[in-house]
Amino acid sequence: MRRRTSTLVAAVLLVMVVVGVGTVVRVPFVALGPGPTYDTLGAVDGTQVVAVDGAPTFPTSGHLNMTTVSVNDGVTGLQALGFWLAPDRRLVPRDTVFPPGRSTQEVDRENAEQFTASETNAELAALSELKLPTRATVADVVPGSPAEGVLQQGDTIVAVRGTPVATPQAVADALNGTRPGEPVVVTYRRGDAQQDATITLGSSPDRDQGMLGVRPGVQPVSGAITISLGDIGGPSAGLMFALAVVDKLTPGELNGGQFVAGTGTITADGTVGPIGGIPFKMRAARDAGAVTFLVPSDNCAEAVQNAPDGLRLVRVTTLASAVDALETLDGGGQAPLCTP
């Protein structure tokens, strides 16, 4: 009897130790899963995700939802077991999300910068698709840069080195061939006043040419577009942002009043690029009620293998192809689909 009791006590103590270790000790994995999904035609916390001021807009309905992937970091042993058993989660090595030698804060900052760049690209791609004239603006001023104290957020950049500019790319092109320490003249407009400023360019570790120290943005000549969605990182919402801008600036309902979701990076010329985590994004979209999901062409094979039931997968390569596909579906036609 004593031996049996001792064995039982030892077993209980062992289980307690295992459970204790499993709830405290972290493992080198993160858990990926479906993240929140947001309607780019709607509002979040009372603020329109995509707002257009000072330009004619048209009513919209239905949904154009961007999708995200949730990342659970700091996973313990027992949590890892639970995530491994969950059908909608996947464990991956932590260094695939947070590369060695880079802090979580650095990764978060890079994701935020990518997200901000995707907003600018989405605006420019949409305005180009609609053939609307644009103006280059100051979206941000880098702290401690040559432009600090001279240019301000919201200024319109009229010309750089005497060259008229109307897009962020034009601003970058105007600085080609410059060197750190070189003075350049920037013509800008603030309110109703236009003026010139001579700015001595700084240096940047990733380029030889001189650095002005601003992140250029783009706006229509008439009106302003604002994309507001905090605490989201990465570039994969670009396509859906661009579609929301197009929908709000054109008559009719681009989505036919239906629930459309999607994902994809976008460049300033409207090219749609692949993303990661598409199985989780599709699941989140279907759970939210989406019936159509826009898939970057390079993600089609993975999407087909992991598609939830009842979700139509539309293949897109550019912003123009996405607009055409949605218009085709609204008219009762057959849009290009992802196929096995």
Phi, psi and chi 1 to 4 in degrees:
 res  aa     phi    psi   chi1   chi2   chi3   chi4
   1 MET       -  -43.9 -177.9   64.4   70.6      -
   2 ARG   -62.5  -40.4  -71.4  178.8  179.9  175.4
   3 ARG   -63.2  -42.7 -177.4  179.5  -58.7  170.4
   4 ARG   -63.1  -41.9 -174.2  175.0  -58.6  171.5
   5 THR   -63.7  -44.0  -59.0      -      -      -
   6 SER   -61.1  -42.4  -61.1      -      -      -
   7 THR   -62.3  -43.0  -57.9      -      -      -
   8 LEU   -62.9  -44.8  179.6   60.0      -      -
   9 VAL   -62.2  -42.8  169.6      -      -      -
  10 ALA   -62.6  -41.1      -      -      -      -
  11 ALA   -64.0  -42.7      -      -      -      -
  12 VAL   -62.8  -43.6  169.5      -      -      -
  13 LEU   -62.8  -40.0  -70.4  174.5      -      -
  14 LEU   -62.5  -43.9  179.3   60.2      -      -
  15 VAL   -62.4  -42.0  169.4      -      -      -
  16 MET   -61.9  -41.1  -68.7  176.4   63.8      -
  17 VAL   -64.4  -45.8  169.9      -      -      -
  18 VAL   -61.3  -45.7  170.4      -      -      -
  19 VAL   -64.2  -42.6  170.5      -      -      -
  20 GLY   -61.5  -46.4      -      -      -      -
  21 VAL   -63.7  -41.7  170.8      -      -      -
  22 GLY   -65.0  -25.5      -      -      -      -
  23 THR   -93.0   -8.2   57.2      -      -      -
  24 VAL  -115.1  -45.9  174.4      -      -      -
  25 VAL   -74.9  128.3  176.5      -      -      -
  26 ARG   -88.6  149.9  -63.3 -178.5  178.6 -177.2
  27 VAL  -109.0  156.3  -65.4      -      -      -
  28 PRO   -80.6   50.8   30.8  -36.0      -      -
  29 PHE  -135.0  156.4  -68.0   90.0      -      -
  30 VAL  -121.9  154.6  -63.9      -      -      -
  31 ALA  -106.5  126.1      -      -      -      -
  32 LEU  -102.1  147.2  -54.4 -178.9      -      -
  33 GLY  -163.9  179.9      -      -      -      -
  34 PRO   -62.0  134.1  -19.7   32.2      -      -
  35 GLY  -106.9 -175.7      -      -      -      -
  36 PRO   -63.7  153.1  -18.6   30.1      -      -
  37 THR  -125.5  138.2  176.1      -      -      -
  38 TYR  -126.4  137.6  -58.3   95.6      -      -
  39 ASP   -81.1  113.8 -176.8   11.9      -      -
  40 THR   -71.0  -11.5   58.7      -      -      -
  41 LEU   -89.0  -10.6  -62.9  177.3      -      -
  42 GLY  -108.5 -156.2      -      -      -      -
  43 ALA  -123.9  150.9      -      -      -      -
  44 VAL  -125.0  122.9  174.4      -      -      -
  45 ASP    54.2   38.8  -63.9  -29.0      -      -
  46 GLY    82.8   -0.2      -      -      -      -
  47 THR  -114.3  129.7  -60.1      -      -      -
  48 GLN   -60.3  132.0  -73.5  -69.5  -45.0      -
  49 VAL   -63.8  -46.1  175.4      -      -      -
  50 VAL  -122.4  113.4  175.3      -      -      -
  51 ALA  -116.1  138.2      -      -      -      -
  52 VAL  -121.4  121.7 -179.1      -      -      -
  53 ASP  -119.3  140.8  -62.5  -44.9      -      -
  54 GLY    78.0   14.0      -      -      -      -
  55 ALA  -142.0  150.2      -      -      -      -
  56 PRO   -61.9  132.3  -18.7   30.8      -      -
  57 THR  -125.0  167.6   58.7      -      -      -
  58 PHE  -128.6  152.6  -60.3   88.2      -      -
  59 PRO   -63.2  147.1  -20.1   31.8      -      -
  60 THR  -127.8  162.4   61.5      -      -      -
  61 SER  -150.7 -178.3   68.0      -      -      -
  62 GLY    67.5 -155.4      -      -      -      -
  63 HIS  -135.9  147.2  -68.3 -104.2      -      -
  64 LEU  -131.1   85.0  -74.5  174.0      -      -
  65 ASN   -91.3  131.4  -85.4   44.1      -      -
  66 MET   -85.1  154.1   58.6  155.5  -71.0      -
  67 THR  -127.2  156.7   50.0      -      -      -
  68 THR  -135.7  170.3   65.1      -      -      -
  69 VAL  -116.4  131.5  175.8      -      -      -
  70 SER   -84.1  144.5   67.8      -      -      -
  71 VAL  -126.3  115.5  179.3      -      -      -
  72 ASN   -98.3  112.3  -69.4   92.4      -      -
  73 ASP  -103.7  169.8 -167.3   16.4      -      -
  74 GLY    66.3   37.6      -      -      -      -
  75 VAL   -76.2  130.4  177.6      -      -      -
  76 THR   -86.9  171.8   65.3      -      -      -
  77 GLY   -58.7  -47.3      -      -      -      -
  78 LEU   -67.5  -38.1  -75.1 -177.9      -      -
  79 GLN   -63.0  -40.9  -71.8  174.7  -30.7      -
  80 ALA   -59.4  -40.6      -      -      -      -
  81 LEU   -62.1  -43.4  177.8   60.5      -      -
  82 GLY   -63.5  -42.7      -      -      -      -
  83 PHE   -65.8  -37.3  -73.6  131.2      -      -
  84 TRP   -63.5  -35.3 -178.3   70.8      -      -
  85 LEU   -80.6  -21.3  -66.0  172.5      -      -
  86 ALA   -73.0  133.2      -      -      -      -
  87 PRO   -71.2  -20.4   25.3  -33.8      -      -
  88 ASP  -107.5   19.1   60.0  -13.4      -      -
  89 ARG  -127.1  155.9  -66.1  -68.1 -169.3  -87.2
  90 ARG  -141.0  131.9  179.9 -173.1  -55.5  164.8
  91 LEU   -90.0  131.2  -73.3  173.5      -      -
  92 VAL  -132.8  153.1  -61.1      -      -      -
  93 PRO   -55.5  138.0  -25.8   35.0      -      -
  94 ARG   -60.0  -34.8 -171.1  179.7 -172.0  -83.3
  95 ASP   -73.0   -6.6   58.2   12.8      -      -
  96 THR   -78.7  -20.0   62.2      -      -      -
  97 VAL  -104.1  -40.5  177.9      -      -      -
  98 PHE  -118.6   91.4  -59.0   99.1      -      -
  99 PRO   -58.3  145.1  -23.2   33.7      -      -
 100 PRO   -57.5  143.1  -22.2   32.5      -      -
 101 GLY    86.6   -2.1      -      -      -      -
 102 ARG  -125.9  133.0  -61.1  174.8   60.2 -168.0
 103 SER   -76.1  162.4   67.4      -      -      -
 104 THR   -58.4  -38.0  -59.1      -      -      -
 105 GLN   -64.4  -39.4  -69.3   74.9   18.7      -
 106 GLU   -65.4  -41.9  -70.9  174.3  -33.3      -
 107 VAL   -64.5  -43.3  173.3      -      -      -
 108 ASP   -61.8  -40.9  -71.0  -16.8      -      -
 109 ARG   -65.1  -41.6 -176.4  167.9   58.1 -109.7
 110 GLU   -63.9  -40.7 -179.5  179.6  -20.4      -
 111 ASN   -62.7  -39.2  -74.7  -22.4      -      -
 112 ALA   -65.2  -39.7      -      -      -      -
 113 GLU   -65.7  -39.5  -68.9  170.9   -6.8      -
 114 GLN   -64.5  -38.8  -69.7  177.5  -21.5      -
 115 PHE   -64.7  -43.8 -173.8   77.2      -      -
 116 THR   -63.2  -42.1  -59.0      -      -      -
 117 ALA   -63.2  -35.6      -      -      -      -
 118 SER   -66.6  -33.2   76.7      -      -      -
 119 GLU   -63.2  -47.1  -65.7  174.6  -22.2      -
 120 THR   -62.4  -45.4  -60.7      -      -      -
 121 ASN   -61.9  -39.2  -75.5  -14.4      -      -
 122 ALA   -63.3  -43.6      -      -      -      -
 123 GLU   -62.7  -47.4  -66.7  167.1   10.0      -
 124 LEU   -65.7  -41.9 -174.0   52.9      -      -
 125 ALA   -62.0  -42.3      -      -      -      -
 126 ALA   -65.9  -44.2      -      -      -      -
 127 LEU   -65.7  -36.0  -64.9  173.6      -      -
 128 SER   -67.3  -41.7  -61.9      -      -      -
 129 GLU   -60.0  -37.2  171.4   68.5   17.1      -
 130 LEU   -87.9   -3.0  -62.0  173.5      -      -
 131 LYS    58.4   42.3  -63.0  179.1  172.3   56.9
 132 LEU   -97.4  140.0  -65.5  176.6      -      -
 133 PRO   -66.0  147.2   22.7  -31.7      -      -
 134 THR  -125.7  165.8   62.5      -      -      -
 135 ARG  -133.7  144.4   55.6 -168.9  172.8   92.8
 136 ALA   -83.0  138.5      -      -      -      -
 137 THR  -127.8  169.8   62.9      -      -      -
 138 VAL   -94.1  107.2  176.3      -      -      -
 139 ALA   -79.9  -38.8      -      -      -      -
 140 ASP  -151.8  152.3  -75.1  -53.4      -      -
 141 VAL  -112.5  128.3  178.2      -      -      -
 142 VAL   -70.9  124.6  177.5      -      -      -
 143 PRO   -57.9  134.7  -23.9   34.6      -      -
 144 GLY    79.2    3.7      -      -      -      -
 145 SER   -86.5  167.6   71.9      -      -      -
 146 PRO   -57.9  -29.5  -25.6   34.9      -      -
 147 ALA   -79.2  -16.1      -      -      -      -
 148 GLU   -63.0  134.1 -173.3  177.2   32.3      -
 149 GLY    85.7   -8.1      -      -      -      -
 150 VAL  -112.5  -58.2 -179.1      -      -      -
 151 LEU   -96.6  154.6  -60.4  177.9      -      -
 152 GLN  -130.0  154.1  -63.3  178.8    6.7      -
 153 GLN   -56.4  130.9 -173.6  179.4   44.5      -
 154 GLY    99.6  -14.7      -      -      -      -
 155 ASP   -62.3  148.3  -72.4  -13.9      -      -
 156 THR   -96.0  125.6  -65.1      -      -      -
 157 ILE   -87.4  113.5  -54.9  174.5      -      -
 158 VAL   -87.6  -42.9  178.3      -      -      -
 159 ALA  -155.7  152.1      -      -      -      -
 160 VAL  -128.9  122.3  177.1      -      -      -
 161 ARG    57.7   35.1  -58.5  172.2   71.3 -159.1
 162 GLY    82.2   -2.1      -      -      -      -
 163 THR   -97.7  120.5  -58.6      -      -      -
 164 PRO   -61.1  141.2  -21.6   33.2      -      -
 165 VAL  -131.3  144.6  -66.0      -      -      -
 166 ALA  -134.2   -2.7      -      -      -      -
 167 THR  -142.5  161.8   65.7      -      -      -
 168 PRO   -58.0  -37.9  -28.3   37.1      -      -
 169 GLN   -64.6  -37.0 -173.9   59.1   50.4      -
 170 ALA   -64.9  -35.7      -      -      -      -
 171 VAL   -64.0  -46.0  174.1      -      -      -
 172 ALA   -62.5  -43.0      -      -      -      -
 173 ASP   -62.9  -35.5  -68.9  -15.8      -      -
 174 ALA   -67.5  -20.0      -      -      -      -
 175 LEU   -93.0   -3.4  -68.0  171.1      -      -
 176 ASN   -58.5  136.2  -76.8  -19.0      -      -
 177 GLY    87.4   -4.2      -      -      -      -
 178 THR   -82.6  168.3   60.6      -      -      -
 179 ARG  -135.5  151.6  -71.1  -68.3 -179.7  -93.0
 180 PRO   -53.9  140.0  -26.0   35.3      -      -
 181 GLY    90.1   -7.3      -      -      -      -
 182 GLU   -84.8  131.0  178.4 -179.5  -21.5      -
 183 PRO   -80.5  135.5   26.5  -30.2      -      -
 184 VAL  -130.2  151.4  -60.6      -      -      -
 185 VAL   -96.6  125.4  176.1      -      -      -
 186 VAL  -114.1  123.4  177.5      -      -      -
 187 THR   -96.8  127.0  -56.4      -      -      -
 188 TYR  -140.2  160.7   65.6   97.3      -      -
 189 ARG  -122.2  130.5 -173.9  167.0   56.6 -108.4
 190 ARG  -127.0  112.9 -176.8  176.6  -59.7  159.3
 191 GLY    67.1 -126.8      -      -      -      -
 192 ASP   -97.6   -1.8  -64.2  -32.5      -      -
 193 ALA  -100.1  131.6      -      -      -      -
 194 GLN  -110.5  136.1 -179.8  168.6  -52.0      -
 195 GLN  -150.9  165.2   50.7 -166.5  -48.3      -
 196 ASP  -106.5  145.6  -68.5  -23.0      -      -
 197 ALA  -136.5  134.7      -      -      -      -
 198 THR   -94.4  120.5  -60.3      -      -      -
 199 ILE  -120.9  128.1  -61.2  176.3      -      -
 200 THR   -84.7  118.9  -59.5      -      -      -
 201 LEU   -66.9  145.8  -60.8  176.5      -      -
 202 GLY   -97.7 -169.7      -      -      -      -
 203 SER  -114.0  157.0   60.2      -      -      -
 204 SER  -134.2  139.2  174.1      -      -      -
 205 PRO   -68.2  -17.9   23.5  -32.9      -      -
 206 ASP  -106.8   12.4   58.9   -8.7      -      -
 207 ARG  -156.7  155.1   67.4 -170.5   69.7  176.1
 208 ASP   -86.0  -29.8  -66.7  -29.5      -      -
 209 GLN   -72.9  165.7   70.8 -177.9   40.6      -
 210 GLY   -67.1  151.6      -      -      -      -
 211 MET  -110.6  129.1 -179.2 -169.3   71.4      -
 212 LEU   -80.8  -43.3 -173.3   59.4      -      -
 213 GLY    99.9   26.5      -      -      -      -
 214 VAL  -128.7  153.0  -59.6      -      -      -
 215 ARG  -100.6  108.7 -176.6  177.0   66.3   79.8
 216 PRO   -70.0  143.2  -15.5   29.4      -      -
 217 GLY  -116.8 -173.7      -      -      -      -
 218 VAL  -143.0  144.1   65.0      -      -      -
 219 GLN  -143.0  154.3  -66.2  -71.0  -12.2      -
 220 PRO   -65.2  152.1   22.2  -30.6      -      -
 221 VAL   -58.5  -39.0  168.4      -      -      -
 222 SER  -106.6  113.1  -61.6      -      -      -
 223 GLY    98.6 -175.3      -      -      -      -
 224 ALA  -147.6  143.5      -      -      -      -
 225 ILE  -112.0  132.6  -60.3  168.9      -      -
 226 THR  -127.2  127.6  -56.2      -      -      -
 227 ILE  -109.9  121.4  -61.5  176.5      -      -
 228 SER  -128.5  112.4  -56.3      -      -      -
 229 LEU  -160.0   96.8 -167.4   58.4      -      -
 230 GLY   -79.9  166.0      -      -      -      -
 231 ASP    61.9   24.6  -60.7  -33.7      -      -
 232 ILE  -119.8  137.9  -56.8  -65.8      -      -
 233 GLY  -124.5  167.4      -      -      -      -
 234 GLY    88.9  169.2      -      -      -      -
 235 PRO  -100.1    4.5   35.5  -34.4      -      -
 236 SER   -78.7   -2.7   64.4      -      -      -
 237 ALA   -91.3   -0.6      -      -      -      -
 238 GLY   -54.0  -46.6      -      -      -      -
 239 LEU   -59.7  -46.3  169.8   62.8      -      -
 240 MET   -70.2  -33.1  -57.7  -47.8  -66.7      -
 241 PHE   -62.3  -46.4  -75.1  149.3      -      -
 242 ALA   -61.6  -41.6      -      -      -      -
 243 LEU   -63.3  -38.0  -72.1  171.1      -      -
 244 ALA   -64.1  -40.8      -      -      -      -
 245 VAL   -62.5  -46.1  173.9      -      -      -
 246 VAL   -60.0  -44.9  171.0      -      -      -
 247 ASP   -62.3  -41.7 -159.7    4.8      -      -
 248 LYS   -73.7  -23.3  -68.0 -165.6  171.3 -169.7
 249 LEU   -99.6    4.5  -69.5  175.5      -      -
 250 THR  -129.6  150.8   53.2      -      -      -
 251 PRO   -66.3  155.7  -14.6   27.5      -      -
 252 GLY    83.2  176.3      -      -      -      -
 253 GLU  -110.1  112.6  -62.4  167.6  -34.0      -
 254 LEU   -58.3  -34.9 -170.8   58.6      -      -
 255 ASN   -92.6    5.1   54.5   14.5      -      -
 256 GLY    65.0   21.1      -      -      -      -
 257 GLY    77.8    8.3      -      -      -      -
 258 GLN   -95.1  173.6  -59.0  -61.1  -51.8      -
 259 PHE   -93.0  103.8 -163.8  135.1      -      -
 260 VAL  -113.8  136.6  174.8      -      -      -
 261 ALA  -128.8  171.9      -      -      -      -
 262 GLY   177.0 -174.9      -      -      -      -
 263 THR  -159.1  166.3 -172.8      -      -      -
 264 GLY   143.6  136.9      -      -      -      -
 265 THR   -72.0  164.3   64.8      -      -      -
 266 ILE  -144.4  142.2 -160.8  163.0      -      -
 267 THR   -98.4  170.9   60.6      -      -      -
 268 ALA   -62.0  -26.5      -      -      -      -
 269 ASP   -89.7    5.4   66.0    2.2      -      -
 270 GLY    93.1    6.2      -      -      -      -
 271 THR   -74.4  131.5  -59.6      -      -      -
 272 VAL   -96.8  128.9  175.1      -      -      -
 273 GLY  -112.5  164.2      -      -      -      -
 274 PRO   -72.7  163.5   28.2  -34.8      -      -
 275 ILE  -137.1  175.3   50.0   79.3      -      -
 276 GLY  -104.9  162.9      -      -      -      -
 277 GLY    73.0   24.9      -      -      -      -
 278 ILE   -63.5  -31.9 -160.7  162.7      -      -
 279 PRO   -59.3  -39.0  -24.5   35.3      -      -
 280 PHE   -71.4  -37.4  -50.7  116.3      -      -
 281 LYS   -67.2  -40.1  -65.6 -179.5  177.4 -177.1
 282 MET   -65.7  -40.7  -68.7 -171.7  -59.2      -
 283 ARG   -63.2  -43.7 -179.6 -178.1  -70.9  -89.9
 284 ALA   -62.0  -41.0      -      -      -      -
 285 ALA   -65.0  -44.6      -      -      -      -
 286 ARG   -66.5  -40.5 -170.7   69.9 -171.9   99.7
 287 ASP   -62.8  -30.2  -71.3  -13.6      -      -
 288 ALA   -80.5  -14.0      -      -      -      -
 289 GLY   116.1    6.1      -      -      -      -
 290 ALA   -67.4  143.9      -      -      -      -
 291 VAL  -111.5  -20.1  -65.5      -      -      -
 292 THR  -130.2  137.3  -62.1      -      -      -
 293 PHE  -129.3  125.5 -166.5   90.9      -      -
 294 LEU   -86.2  123.4  -56.0  180.0      -      -
 295 VAL  -118.8  126.0 -178.3      -      -      -
 296 PRO   -55.4  139.5  -23.7   33.7      -      -
 297 SER   -52.2  -40.8  179.0      -      -      -
 298 ASP   -70.2  -12.8  -71.4  -16.5      -      -
 299 ASN   -98.5    0.8  -73.3  119.6      -      -
 300 CYS   -60.9  -43.6  -92.3      -      -      -
 301 ALA   -60.7  -46.8      -      -      -      -
 302 GLU   -66.2  -37.1 -177.1 -176.8   13.0      -
 303 ALA   -64.7  -43.3      -      -      -      -
 304 VAL   -62.4  -38.8  168.3      -      -      -
 305 GLN   -69.2  -22.4  -66.5  174.5   -0.8      -
 306 ASN  -121.8   12.3  -64.1  -83.5      -      -
 307 ALA   -68.5  132.5      -      -      -      -
 308 PRO   -68.9  154.8  -14.4   27.6      -      -
 309 ASP   -62.2  140.9  -68.1  -22.6      -      -
 310 GLY    84.3    8.9      -      -      -      -
 311 LEU  -113.1  117.2 -168.5   63.6      -      -
 312 ARG   -81.9  127.9  174.8  170.7   48.0 -161.6
 313 LEU  -102.7  111.7  -54.3 -178.1      -      -
 314 VAL  -101.3  126.2  174.5      -      -      -
 315 ARG   -84.0  131.9  176.7  172.9   54.9   83.4
 316 VAL  -132.4  148.4  -63.0      -      -      -
 317 THR  -121.3  -27.4   55.8      -      -      -
 318 THR  -142.5  168.1   62.1      -      -      -
 319 LEU   -60.7  -41.8  174.2   59.4      -      -
 320 ALA   -60.8  -39.4      -      -      -      -
 321 SER   -68.6  -33.9   75.1      -      -      -
 322 ALA   -67.1  -42.8      -      -      -      -
 323 VAL   -62.0  -46.1  171.0      -      -      -
 324 ASP   -61.2  -41.9  -71.5  -15.9      -      -
 325 ALA   -63.4  -43.9      -      -      -      -
 326 LEU   -67.0  -39.5  -68.2  177.2      -      -
 327 GLU   -66.0  -37.3  -69.6  177.0  -18.4      -
 328 THR   -63.8  -45.6  -62.5      -      -      -
 329 LEU   -62.6  -40.7  -68.9  173.8      -      -
 330 ASP   -63.8  -31.5 -174.5   33.0      -      -
 331 GLY   -86.0    3.9      -      -      -      -
 332 GLY    87.9    8.2      -      -      -      -
 333 GLY   -88.9 -173.2      -      -      -      -
 334 GLN  -110.2  113.3  178.7   63.2   49.9      -
 335 ALA   -82.4  159.0      -      -      -      -
 336 PRO   -63.5  127.5   21.8  -32.4      -      -
 337 LEU  -110.3  156.5  -57.0  178.7      -      -
 338 CYS   -73.1  129.0  -70.9      -      -      -
 339 THR  -124.3  155.4   54.7      -      -      -
 340 PRO   -59.8      -  -21.3   32.1      -      -
